[in-house]
Amino acid sequence: MIILLTVAALLVILPVIWVLMSPGKIRTYEDEKSLSEKFVTDINGAPNGFFINSKNTDNPVLLFVSSGPGTDDYVFTDKYGDMQIEDDFTIVYWDYRDMGIAYDASYDTREITLENILKDVHDVTLYLKERFAKEKIYIMGFSGGSHIALRAAAMYPEDYIAVIGMAQCVTDSPEEDTIIYNFMKDVFTARNDSRSLKKLETAVERTDEDTVRCRDWYEYIALLHKAGGGTIKDKSEFTGIVLPILFCRCYTVREKLQYVPAMKMYRKTPLQAQLKGFDYRTEIPELFIPAYFISGESDYNCPWELVKDYEEMLKAPDKGFYKISNAAHSPLWENPAETCAVLKEIKEKCGEGTNE
């Protein structure tokens, strides 16, 4: 009876605790010109979400294009409190149409196309320029969001001071899959992990060019996390992603429950199909604004070698590649001090976007 009563009490208490620790509040500041906002608004007939953090709104605006595509990343800013990008920028985390906090299960996902997303990012940029009285802003794409940021920079160079690719997507090809495969094979071999090596072999198929092609991306990524080159260095998807979502304060319970359905929905949109088979080394070989790329030294989700290769061949007014130590796919949160120092260096180098 005591055991049953204890279980019953826990079933009542734990949900209450979870609700109390899910207020949906973002970080705030005491500075006179600071700003902290979280809201959903309509852009081109679709719900879009925004988290805005700034200690001084005179600072340059940095539009942060979330990953996935379709994955809200503010949860990591909430978890890793020593990430202080808002010291130097008014940072705008953008949940594009029907993702993250903007998710609406009734929305027609056939409207989630590359064309519409690029129209949205242009209109969001115009809104931010007007609201914060800037002639230009910065745009930074993270992982899957780097598709959007890079393409926006190519299409609308007049809007941006610079484009920053963090964990930049470069190509969808056997070349990328083979780099990932070789990294995992070396790690598992060094560990004498025969079980993971066997799983790795079944997760790929061989090509005629002595390369491999991934059969199952989800299995591949699970193995990559185990090898230490996934979203968070040396953390599994559960400890590195799921637990931060469950225990963050920046989402309400409803927003936490819709996080995964929104993310999975994006995998079945026209956008997802349109982003297959790309290679920006041939598709976007030149930009007319500065371009900077930031990768974790252990990032094999978007292999840093490919990012460095792209930066080296890209034609741009200025460019740079920065490899962040002790980080995998998410250097901004894994090593915030080093990454924020790079972002500050980029800001000082470009010297634009500040209201005096």
Contacts in CASP RR format, 6 or more apart in sequence:
PFRMAT RR
TARGET T0000
AUTHOR 0000-0000-0000
METHOD contacts of the structure
MODEL  1
MIILLTVAALLVILPVIWVLMSPGKIRTYEDEKSLSEKFVTDINGAPNGF
FINSKNTDNPVLLFVSSGPGTDDYVFTDKYGDMQIEDDFTIVYWDYRDMG
IAYDASYDTREITLENILKDVHDVTLYLKERFAKEKIYIMGFSGGSHIAL
RAAAMYPEDYIAVIGMAQCVTDSPEEDTIIYNFMKDVFTARNDSRSLKKL
ETAVERTDEDTVRCRDWYEYIALLHKAGGGTIKDKSEFTGIVLPILFCRC
YTVREKLQYVPAMKMYRKTPLQAQLKGFDYRTEIPELFIPAYFISGESDY
NCPWELVKDYEEMLKAPDKGFYKISNAAHSPLWENPAETCAVLKEIKEKC
GEGTNE
18 246 0 8 1.000
18 253 0 8 1.000
19 253 0 8 1.000
21 247 0 8 1.000
21 249 0 8 1.000
22 248 0 8 1.000
22 249 0 8 1.000
22 251 0 8 1.000
22 252 0 8 1.000
22 253 0 8 1.000
22 256 0 8 1.000
23 249 0 8 1.000
23 252 0 8 1.000
24 38 0 8 1.000
24 249 0 8 1.000
24 250 0 8 1.000
24 251 0 8 1.000
24 252 0 8 1.000
24 255 0 8 1.000
25 38 0 8 1.000
25 249 0 8 1.000
25 250 0 8 1.000
26 36 0 8 1.000
26 37 0 8 1.000
26 38 0 8 1.000
26 51 0 8 1.000
26 53 0 8 1.000
26 74 0 8 1.000
26 78 0 8 1.000
26 250 0 8 1.000
27 36 0 8 1.000
27 53 0 8 1.000
27 77 0 8 1.000
27 78 0 8 1.000
27 81 0 8 1.000
28 34 0 8 1.000
28 36 0 8 1.000
29 36 0 8 1.000
29 55 0 8 1.000
29 86 0 8 1.000
31 55 0 8 1.000
31 56 0 8 1.000
33 54 0 8 1.000
33 55 0 8 1.000
33 56 0 8 1.000
33 57 0 8 1.000
33 58 0 8 1.000
34 54 0 8 1.000
34 55 0 8 1.000
34 56 0 8 1.000
34 57 0 8 1.000
35 52 0 8 1.000
35 53 0 8 1.000
35 54 0 8 1.000
35 57 0 8 1.000
35 90 0 8 1.000
36 52 0 8 1.000
36 53 0 8 1.000
36 54 0 8 1.000
37 50 0 8 1.000
37 51 0 8 1.000
37 52 0 8 1.000
38 50 0 8 1.000
38 51 0 8 1.000
38 52 0 8 1.000
38 101 0 8 1.000
38 250 0 8 1.000
39 49 0 8 1.000
39 50 0 8 1.000
40 47 0 8 1.000
40 48 0 8 1.000
40 49 0 8 1.000
40 50 0 8 1.000
40 95 0 8 1.000
40 101 0 8 1.000
40 102 0 8 1.000
41 47 0 8 1.000
41 48 0 8 1.000
41 49 0 8 1.000
41 50 0 8 1.000
42 48 0 8 1.000
43 97 0 8 1.000
43 120 0 8 1.000
43 123 0 8 1.000
43 124 0 8 1.000
44 97 0 8 1.000
44 116 0 8 1.000
44 119 0 8 1.000
44 120 0 8 1.000
44 123 0 8 1.000
46 97 0 8 1.000
46 98 0 8 1.000
46 102 0 8 1.000
46 107 0 8 1.000
46 111 0 8 1.000
46 116 0 8 1.000
46 120 0 8 1.000
47 97 0 8 1.000
47 98 0 8 1.000
47 102 0 8 1.000
47 103 0 8 1.000
47 104 0 8 1.000
47 107 0 8 1.000
48 94 0 8 1.000
48 95 0 8 1.000
48 96 0 8 1.000
48 97 0 8 1.000
48 102 0 8 1.000
48 120 0 8 1.000
48 124 0 8 1.000
49 94 0 8 1.000
49 95 0 8 1.000
49 96 0 8 1.000
49 100 0 8 1.000
49 101 0 8 1.000
49 102 0 8 1.000
50 92 0 8 1.000
50 93 0 8 1.000
50 94 0 8 1.000
50 95 0 8 1.000
51 74 0 8 1.000
51 77 0 8 1.000
51 92 0 8 1.000
51 93 0 8 1.000
51 95 0 8 1.000
51 250 0 8 1.000
52 90 0 8 1.000
52 91 0 8 1.000
52 92 0 8 1.000
52 93 0 8 1.000
53 77 0 8 1.000
53 85 0 8 1.000
53 86 0 8 1.000
53 90 0 8 1.000
53 91 0 8 1.000
53 93 0 8 1.000
54 86 0 8 1.000
54 89 0 8 1.000
54 90 0 8 1.000
54 91 0 8 1.000
55 86 0 8 1.000
55 87 0 8 1.000
56 90 0 8 1.000
57 90 0 8 1.000
57 132 0 8 1.000
57 355 0 8 1.000
58 354 0 8 1.000
58 355 0 8 1.000
58 356 0 8 1.000
59 88 0 8 1.000
59 89 0 8 1.000
59 90 0 8 1.000
59 354 0 8 1.000
60 88 0 8 1.000
60 89 0 8 1.000
60 90 0 8 1.000
60 134 0 8 1.000
60 137 0 8 1.000
60 138 0 8 1.000
60 161 0 8 1.000
60 347 0 8 1.000
60 352 0 8 1.000
60 353 0 8 1.000
60 354 0 8 1.000
61 89 0 8 1.000
61 90 0 8 1.000
61 91 0 8 1.000
61 92 0 8 1.000
61 128 0 8 1.000
61 129 0 8 1.000
61 132 0 8 1.000
61 134 0 8 1.000
61 137 0 8 1.000
61 138 0 8 1.000
61 353 0 8 1.000
62 85 0 8 1.000
62 89 0 8 1.000
62 90 0 8 1.000
62 91 0 8 1.000
62 92 0 8 1.000
62 137 0 8 1.000
62 138 0 8 1.000
62 139 0 8 1.000
62 140 0 8 1.000
62 164 0 8 1.000
62 343 0 8 1.000
63 92 0 8 1.000
63 94 0 8 1.000
63 121 0 8 1.000
63 124 0 8 1.000
63 125 0 8 1.000
63 128 0 8 1.000
63 137 0 8 1.000
63 138 0 8 1.000
63 139 0 8 1.000
63 140 0 8 1.000
63 149 0 8 1.000
64 73 0 8 1.000
64 91 0 8 1.000
64 92 0 8 1.000
64 93 0 8 1.000
64 94 0 8 1.000
64 140 0 8 1.000
64 141 0 8 1.000
64 142 0 8 1.000
65 94 0 8 1.000
65 96 0 8 1.000
65 121 0 8 1.000
65 139 0 8 1.000
65 140 0 8 1.000
65 141 0 8 1.000
65 142 0 8 1.000
65 145 0 8 1.000
65 146 0 8 1.000
65 148 0 8 1.000
65 149 0 8 1.000
65 152 0 8 1.000
66 72 0 8 1.000
66 73 0 8 1.000
66 93 0 8 1.000
66 94 0 8 1.000
66 95 0 8 1.000
66 96 0 8 1.000
66 99 0 8 1.000
66 100 0 8 1.000
66 142 0 8 1.000
66 145 0 8 1.000
67 73 0 8 1.000
67 141 0 8 1.000
67 142 0 8 1.000
67 143 0 8 1.000
67 144 0 8 1.000
67 145 0 8 1.000
67 167 0 8 1.000
68 143 0 8 1.000
68 144 0 8 1.000
68 145 0 8 1.000
68 263 0 8 1.000
68 266 0 8 1.000
69 96 0 8 1.000
69 99 0 8 1.000
69 117 0 8 1.000
69 144 0 8 1.000
69 145 0 8 1.000
69 147 0 8 1.000
69 148 0 8 1.000
69 266 0 8 1.000
69 271 0 8 1.000
69 272 0 8 1.000
69 275 0 8 1.000
70 95 0 8 1.000
70 96 0 8 1.000
70 99 0 8 1.000
70 100 0 8 1.000
70 262 0 8 1.000
70 263 0 8 1.000
70 266 0 8 1.000
71 99 0 8 1.000
71 100 0 8 1.000
71 143 0 8 1.000
71 144 0 8 1.000
71 263 0 8 1.000
71 266 0 8 1.000
72 93 0 8 1.000
72 95 0 8 1.000
72 99 0 8 1.000
72 100 0 8 1.000
72 101 0 8 1.000
72 259 0 8 1.000
72 262 0 8 1.000
73 93 0 8 1.000
73 142 0 8 1.000
74 93 0 8 1.000
74 250 0 8 1.000
75 244 0 8 1.000
75 245 0 8 1.000
75 248 0 8 1.000
75 250 0 8 1.000
75 251 0 8 1.000
76 83 0 8 1.000
76 244 0 8 1.000
76 330 0 8 1.000
76 332 0 8 1.000
76 333 0 8 1.000
77 83 0 8 1.000
77 93 0 8 1.000
77 250 0 8 1.000
77 333 0 8 1.000
78 244 0 8 1.000
78 248 0 8 1.000
78 249 0 8 1.000
78 250 0 8 1.000
79 244 0 8 1.000
79 248 0 8 1.000
79 333 0 8 1.000
80 333 0 8 1.000
80 334 0 8 1.000
80 336 0 8 1.000
81 336 0 8 1.000
82 336 0 8 1.000
82 337 0 8 1.000
83 332 0 8 1.000
83 333 0 8 1.000
83 336 0 8 1.000
83 340 0 8 1.000
84 336 0 8 1.000
84 340 0 8 1.000
85 91 0 8 1.000
85 332 0 8 1.000
85 336 0 8 1.000
85 340 0 8 1.000
85 343 0 8 1.000
87 340 0 8 1.000
88 340 0 8 1.000
88 343 0 8 1.000
88 344 0 8 1.000
88 347 0 8 1.000
89 138 0 8 1.000
89 343 0 8 1.000
89 347 0 8 1.000
90 132 0 8 1.000
92 128 0 8 1.000
94 121 0 8 1.000
94 124 0 8 1.000
95 101 0 8 1.000
95 102 0 8 1.000
96 102 0 8 1.000
96 117 0 8 1.000
96 120 0 8 1.000
96 121 0 8 1.000
96 148 0 8 1.000
97 107 0 8 1.000
97 111 0 8 1.000
97 112 0 8 1.000
97 116 0 8 1.000
97 117 0 8 1.000
97 120 0 8 1.000
98 104 0 8 1.000
98 107 0 8 1.000
98 109 0 8 1.000
98 112 0 8 1.000
98 262 0 8 1.000
98 265 0 8 1.000
99 262 0 8 1.000
99 263 0 8 1.000
99 266 0 8 1.000
100 255 0 8 1.000
100 258 0 8 1.000
100 259 0 8 1.000
100 262 0 8 1.000
100 263 0 8 1.000
101 251 0 8 1.000
101 255 0 8 1.000
103 258 0 8 1.000
103 261 0 8 1.000
103 262 0 8 1.000
103 265 0 8 1.000
105 258 0 8 1.000
105 261 0 8 1.000
109 265 0 8 1.000
109 268 0 8 1.000
109 269 0 8 1.000
110 269 0 8 1.000
110 270 0 8 1.000
112 266 0 8 1.000
112 269 0 8 1.000
112 270 0 8 1.000
112 271 0 8 1.000
113 269 0 8 1.000
113 270 0 8 1.000
113 271 0 8 1.000
113 274 0 8 1.000
114 151 0 8 1.000
114 270 0 8 1.000
114 271 0 8 1.000
114 274 0 8 1.000
114 275 0 8 1.000
117 148 0 8 1.000
117 271 0 8 1.000
118 148 0 8 1.000
118 151 0 8 1.000
118 152 0 8 1.000
118 155 0 8 1.000
121 139 0 8 1.000
121 148 0 8 1.000
121 149 0 8 1.000
121 152 0 8 1.000
122 152 0 8 1.000
122 155 0 8 1.000
122 156 0 8 1.000
122 159 0 8 1.000
125 137 0 8 1.000
125 139 0 8 1.000
125 152 0 8 1.000
125 156 0 8 1.000
125 159 0 8 1.000
125 160 0 8 1.000
126 159 0 8 1.000
128 134 0 8 1.000
128 137 0 8 1.000
129 135 0 8 1.000
129 136 0 8 1.000
129 137 0 8 1.000
129 159 0 8 1.000
132 355 0 8 1.000
133 355 0 8 1.000
134 353 0 8 1.000
134 355 0 8 1.000
135 352 0 8 1.000
135 353 0 8 1.000
136 158 0 8 1.000
136 159 0 8 1.000
136 160 0 8 1.000
136 161 0 8 1.000
136 352 0 8 1.000
136 353 0 8 1.000
137 159 0 8 1.000
137 160 0 8 1.000
137 161 0 8 1.000
137 353 0 8 1.000
138 160 0 8 1.000
138 161 0 8 1.000
138 162 0 8 1.000
138 163 0 8 1.000
138 164 0 8 1.000
138 347 0 8 1.000
138 350 0 8 1.000
139 149 0 8 1.000
139 152 0 8 1.000
139 153 0 8 1.000
139 159 0 8 1.000
139 160 0 8 1.000
139 162 0 8 1.000
139 163 0 8 1.000
139 164 0 8 1.000
140 149 0 8 1.000
140 163 0 8 1.000
140 164 0 8 1.000
140 165 0 8 1.000
140 166 0 8 1.000
141 148 0 8 1.000
141 149 0 8 1.000
141 150 0 8 1.000
141 163 0 8 1.000
141 164 0 8 1.000
141 165 0 8 1.000
141 166 0 8 1.000
141 168 0 8 1.000
142 165 0 8 1.000
142 166 0 8 1.000
142 167 0 8 1.000
142 330 0 8 1.000
142 332 0 8 1.000
143 166 0 8 1.000
143 167 0 8 1.000
143 169 0 8 1.000
143 301 0 8 1.000
143 302 0 8 1.000
143 329 0 8 1.000
144 169 0 8 1.000
145 169 0 8 1.000
146 165 0 8 1.000
146 166 0 8 1.000
146 167 0 8 1.000
146 168 0 8 1.000
146 169 0 8 1.000
146 302 0 8 1.000
147 169 0 8 1.000
147 275 0 8 1.000
147 278 0 8 1.000
149 163 0 8 1.000
149 164 0 8 1.000
149 165 0 8 1.000
150 163 0 8 1.000
150 165 0 8 1.000
150 168 0 8 1.000
150 280 0 8 1.000
150 284 0 8 1.000
151 284 0 8 1.000
152 159 0 8 1.000
152 160 0 8 1.000
152 163 0 8 1.000
153 160 0 8 1.000
153 163 0 8 1.000
153 287 0 8 1.000
153 289 0 8 1.000
153 291 0 8 1.000
154 284 0 8 1.000
154 287 0 8 1.000
157 287 0 8 1.000
157 288 0 8 1.000
157 289 0 8 1.000
160 289 0 8 1.000
161 289 0 8 1.000
161 290 0 8 1.000
161 350 0 8 1.000
161 351 0 8 1.000
161 352 0 8 1.000
161 353 0 8 1.000
162 289 0 8 1.000
162 290 0 8 1.000
162 291 0 8 1.000
162 292 0 8 1.000
162 318 0 8 1.000
162 346 0 8 1.000
162 350 0 8 1.000
163 287 0 8 1.000
163 289 0 8 1.000
163 290 0 8 1.000
163 291 0 8 1.000
163 292 0 8 1.000
164 291 0 8 1.000
164 292 0 8 1.000
164 293 0 8 1.000
164 294 0 8 1.000
164 343 0 8 1.000
164 346 0 8 1.000
165 291 0 8 1.000
165 292 0 8 1.000
165 293 0 8 1.000
165 294 0 8 1.000
166 293 0 8 1.000
166 294 0 8 1.000
166 295 0 8 1.000
166 331 0 8 1.000
166 332 0 8 1.000
166 339 0 8 1.000
167 294 0 8 1.000
167 295 0 8 1.000
167 296 0 8 1.000
167 299 0 8 1.000
167 301 0 8 1.000
167 302 0 8 1.000
167 307 0 8 1.000
167 329 0 8 1.000
167 330 0 8 1.000
167 331 0 8 1.000
168 293 0 8 1.000
168 295 0 8 1.000
168 302 0 8 1.000
168 307 0 8 1.000
168 310 0 8 1.000
169 278 0 8 1.000
169 280 0 8 1.000
169 302 0 8 1.000
170 176 0 8 1.000
170 279 0 8 1.000
170 280 0 8 1.000
170 281 0 8 1.000
170 302 0 8 1.000
170 306 0 8 1.000
170 307 0 8 1.000
170 309 0 8 1.000
170 310 0 8 1.000
171 277 0 8 1.000
171 278 0 8 1.000
171 279 0 8 1.000
171 280 0 8 1.000
171 281 0 8 1.000
171 306 0 8 1.000
172 275 0 8 1.000
172 276 0 8 1.000
172 277 0 8 1.000
172 278 0 8 1.000
172 279 0 8 1.000
173 277 0 8 1.000
173 279 0 8 1.000
174 207 0 8 1.000
174 209 0 8 1.000
174 211 0 8 1.000
174 212 0 8 1.000
174 213 0 8 1.000
175 211 0 8 1.000
175 306 0 8 1.000
176 303 0 8 1.000
176 306 0 8 1.000
177 204 0 8 1.000
177 211 0 8 1.000
177 212 0 8 1.000
177 213 0 8 1.000
177 214 0 8 1.000
177 220 0 8 1.000
178 211 0 8 1.000
178 212 0 8 1.000
179 300 0 8 1.000
179 303 0 8 1.000
179 305 0 8 1.000
179 306 0 8 1.000
180 214 0 8 1.000
180 220 0 8 1.000
180 224 0 8 1.000
180 300 0 8 1.000
180 301 0 8 1.000
180 303 0 8 1.000
181 200 0 8 1.000
181 204 0 8 1.000
181 212 0 8 1.000
183 224 0 8 1.000
183 227 0 8 1.000
183 229 0 8 1.000
183 300 0 8 1.000
183 303 0 8 1.000
184 196 0 8 1.000
184 200 0 8 1.000
184 223 0 8 1.000
184 224 0 8 1.000
184 227 0 8 1.000
184 300 0 8 1.000
185 197 0 8 1.000
185 200 0 8 1.000
187 227 0 8 1.000
187 228 0 8 1.000
188 196 0 8 1.000
188 197 0 8 1.000
188 200 0 8 1.000
188 227 0 8 1.000
189 197 0 8 1.000
196 223 0 8 1.000
196 226 0 8 1.000
196 227 0 8 1.000
199 219 0 8 1.000
199 223 0 8 1.000
200 223 0 8 1.000
202 215 0 8 1.000
203 214 0 8 1.000
203 215 0 8 1.000
203 216 0 8 1.000
203 219 0 8 1.000
203 220 0 8 1.000
203 223 0 8 1.000
204 212 0 8 1.000
204 213 0 8 1.000
204 214 0 8 1.000
204 215 0 8 1.000
204 220 0 8 1.000
205 212 0 8 1.000
205 213 0 8 1.000
205 215 0 8 1.000
206 212 0 8 1.000
207 213 0 8 1.000
214 220 0 8 1.000
221 230 0 8 1.000
221 237 0 8 1.000
221 301 0 8 1.000
222 237 0 8 1.000
224 230 0 8 1.000
224 300 0 8 1.000
224 301 0 8 1.000
225 231 0 8 1.000
225 235 0 8 1.000
225 236 0 8 1.000
225 237 0 8 1.000
226 236 0 8 1.000
227 300 0 8 1.000
228 234 0 8 1.000
228 235 0 8 1.000
228 298 0 8 1.000
228 328 0 8 1.000
229 298 0 8 1.000
229 299 0 8 1.000
229 300 0 8 1.000
229 301 0 8 1.000
229 328 0 8 1.000
229 329 0 8 1.000
230 298 0 8 1.000
230 299 0 8 1.000
230 300 0 8 1.000
230 301 0 8 1.000
230 328 0 8 1.000
230 329 0 8 1.000
231 237 0 8 1.000
231 240 0 8 1.000
231 241 0 8 1.000
231 301 0 8 1.000
231 328 0 8 1.000
231 329 0 8 1.000
231 330 0 8 1.000
232 239 0 8 1.000
232 240 0 8 1.000
232 241 0 8 1.000
232 328 0 8 1.000
232 329 0 8 1.000
232 330 0 8 1.000
232 333 0 8 1.000
232 334 0 8 1.000
233 298 0 8 1.000
233 326 0 8 1.000
233 327 0 8 1.000
233 328 0 8 1.000
233 334 0 8 1.000
234 328 0 8 1.000
245 251 0 8 1.000
245 256 0 8 1.000
245 259 0 8 1.000
246 256 0 8 1.000
248 256 0 8 1.000
251 259 0 8 1.000
266 272 0 8 1.000
280 310 0 8 1.000
281 309 0 8 1.000
281 310 0 8 1.000
281 313 0 8 1.000
284 314 0 8 1.000
285 313 0 8 1.000
285 314 0 8 1.000
285 315 0 8 1.000
286 314 0 8 1.000
286 315 0 8 1.000
286 316 0 8 1.000
287 314 0 8 1.000
287 315 0 8 1.000
287 316 0 8 1.000
288 316 0 8 1.000
288 317 0 8 1.000
289 316 0 8 1.000
289 317 0 8 1.000
290 316 0 8 1.000
290 317 0 8 1.000
290 318 0 8 1.000
290 319 0 8 1.000
290 346 0 8 1.000
290 349 0 8 1.000
290 350 0 8 1.000
291 311 0 8 1.000
291 314 0 8 1.000
291 316 0 8 1.000
291 318 0 8 1.000
291 319 0 8 1.000
291 320 0 8 1.000
292 319 0 8 1.000
292 320 0 8 1.000
292 321 0 8 1.000
292 322 0 8 1.000
292 342 0 8 1.000
292 346 0 8 1.000
293 307 0 8 1.000
293 308 0 8 1.000
293 310 0 8 1.000
293 311 0 8 1.000
293 319 0 8 1.000
293 320 0 8 1.000
293 321 0 8 1.000
293 322 0 8 1.000
294 322 0 8 1.000
294 324 0 8 1.000
294 331 0 8 1.000
294 332 0 8 1.000
294 339 0 8 1.000
294 342 0 8 1.000
294 343 0 8 1.000
295 302 0 8 1.000
295 304 0 8 1.000
295 307 0 8 1.000
295 308 0 8 1.000
295 321 0 8 1.000
295 322 0 8 1.000
295 323 0 8 1.000
295 324 0 8 1.000
295 331 0 8 1.000
296 304 0 8 1.000
296 323 0 8 1.000
296 324 0 8 1.000
296 325 0 8 1.000
296 327 0 8 1.000
296 328 0 8 1.000
296 329 0 8 1.000
296 331 0 8 1.000
296 334 0 8 1.000
296 335 0 8 1.000
297 304 0 8 1.000
297 323 0 8 1.000
297 324 0 8 1.000
297 325 0 8 1.000
297 326 0 8 1.000
297 327 0 8 1.000
298 327 0 8 1.000
298 328 0 8 1.000
299 327 0 8 1.000
299 328 0 8 1.000
299 329 0 8 1.000
299 331 0 8 1.000
300 328 0 8 1.000
301 328 0 8 1.000
301 329 0 8 1.000
302 329 0 8 1.000
304 323 0 8 1.000
307 321 0 8 1.000
308 321 0 8 1.000
308 323 0 8 1.000
311 319 0 8 1.000
311 320 0 8 1.000
311 321 0 8 1.000
312 321 0 8 1.000
318 349 0 8 1.000
318 350 0 8 1.000
322 342 0 8 1.000
324 331 0 8 1.000
324 334 0 8 1.000
324 335 0 8 1.000
324 338 0 8 1.000
324 339 0 8 1.000
324 342 0 8 1.000
325 335 0 8 1.000
325 338 0 8 1.000
326 334 0 8 1.000
326 335 0 8 1.000
327 334 0 8 1.000
327 335 0 8 1.000
327 338 0 8 1.000
327 339 0 8 1.000
328 334 0 8 1.000
331 338 0 8 1.000
331 339 0 8 1.000
332 339 0 8 1.000
332 340 0 8 1.000
END
